[in-house]
């Protein structure tokens, strides 16, 4: 019972740290026009939960984190159910798909961050590679969501004023499917790729602190 209580308490504290890091990030890092934001490694605490307590508990914690993210993004979530948010597309179906992919799946998969804890002896390497996998899965989820829900913006995105010339070249050479996919990869990559790199590096540094990456269960 004591171990269970400790696990719950520790996980709650780390999730709170994750939320604080995100809120602090919002004070000086602008959010992208259609959602998504670079943060101060706000997902690392969730990855750490998975490393310390195992992937099963990590996935549960990731799901709780996803619900917290939905609460923080309540304004965007509620807006998705309003007419016109997705253009002429089916409003409720798309809004539910957005909630599923961009929140529930995207943040729950962070719970796989401890996947290497029993496979790689070096904690820093195990935590860093786990963060790459976990955040990489989140990136892939956002790519899928962006393609399914917002591929129609691809041509406008790549040809808007100020965008590099290669954007227009993509519009001219790619098929509609490939263009929509490229749009989602690039748009979500603007914030996810730096986030993945920063988190992987921070994982290595965090592992140098004695006791931080100790496996509790």
Residue pairs with C-beta under 8 A, 6 or more apart in sequence:
3 216
3 217
6 216
7 53
7 57
7 216
7 217
10 49
10 52
10 53
10 216
11 49
11 53
11 57
11 61
14 45
14 46
14 48
14 49
14 61
15 45
15 46
15 49
15 61
15 64
15 65
15 68
17 45
18 42
18 43
18 44
18 45
18 46
18 65
19 42
19 68
19 72
21 39
21 40
21 41
21 42
21 45
22 39
22 40
22 42
22 72
23 72
24 40
25 37
25 38
25 39
25 40
25 42
26 37
29 37
29 38
29 39
29 40
30 37
31 37
32 187
32 190
32 191
34 150
34 153
34 187
35 76
35 102
36 142
36 187
36 188
36 190
36 191
36 192
37 191
38 191
38 194
38 195
39 195
41 195
41 198
41 199
41 202
43 110
43 131
43 134
43 135
43 138
43 195
43 199
44 131
44 199
44 202
44 203
44 206
46 58
46 61
46 62
46 65
46 107
46 110
46 111
46 113
46 134
47 58
47 110
47 113
47 114
47 127
47 130
47 131
47 134
47 135
47 199
47 203
48 113
48 127
48 206
48 212
48 213
49 57
49 58
49 61
49 111
49 113
49 114
50 57
50 58
50 59
50 61
50 62
50 110
50 111
50 112
50 113
50 114
50 115
50 117
50 130
50 134
51 58
51 113
51 114
51 117
51 123
51 126
51 127
51 130
51 213
51 215
52 114
52 213
52 214
52 215
52 216
52 217
53 61
53 114
53 216
53 217
54 114
54 117
54 217
55 111
55 112
55 113
55 114
55 115
57 111
57 217
58 110
58 111
58 112
58 113
58 114
59 108
59 109
59 111
59 112
60 111
61 111
62 107
62 108
62 109
62 110
62 111
63 104
63 107
63 108
63 111
65 107
65 108
65 110
66 103
66 104
66 105
66 106
66 107
66 108
69 103
69 107
70 77
70 99
70 103
70 104
73 103
77 95
77 98
77 99
77 103
79 85
80 86
80 94
80 95
80 98
80 99
81 91
81 92
81 95
82 91
83 91
85 91
85 94
85 95
86 94
86 95
86 149
87 152
89 149
94 149
97 145
97 148
97 149
98 145
98 149
101 141
101 142
101 144
101 145
101 148
102 141
102 142
102 145
105 141
106 138
106 141
106 142
106 145
107 138
109 134
109 137
109 138
109 141
110 134
110 135
110 137
110 138
111 134
112 130
112 133
112 134
112 137
113 127
113 130
113 131
113 133
113 134
114 130
115 130
115 133
115 134
116 125
116 126
116 127
116 129
116 130
116 133
117 123
117 126
117 127
117 130
117 215
118 215
119 126
120 126
120 129
123 207
123 213
124 203
124 204
124 206
124 207
124 208
124 213
125 204
126 213
127 203
127 204
127 206
127 207
127 213
128 200
128 201
128 203
128 204
128 207
129 200
130 203
131 196
131 199
131 200
131 203
132 196
132 200
135 192
135 195
135 196
135 199
135 200
136 196
138 192
139 188
139 189
139 192
139 193
139 196
142 184
142 188
142 192
143 181
143 184
143 185
143 188
144 184
145 184
146 183
146 184
146 187
146 188
147 180
147 181
147 183
147 184
150 183
150 184
151 176
151 179
151 180
151 181
151 183
151 184
152 180
153 183
154 171
154 179
154 180
154 182
154 183
155 171
155 179
157 163
157 167
157 183
157 186
157 187
158 167
158 168
158 170
158 171
158 179
158 182
158 183
159 167
159 168
159 171
170 179
170 182
171 179
174 182
206 212
206 213
207 213
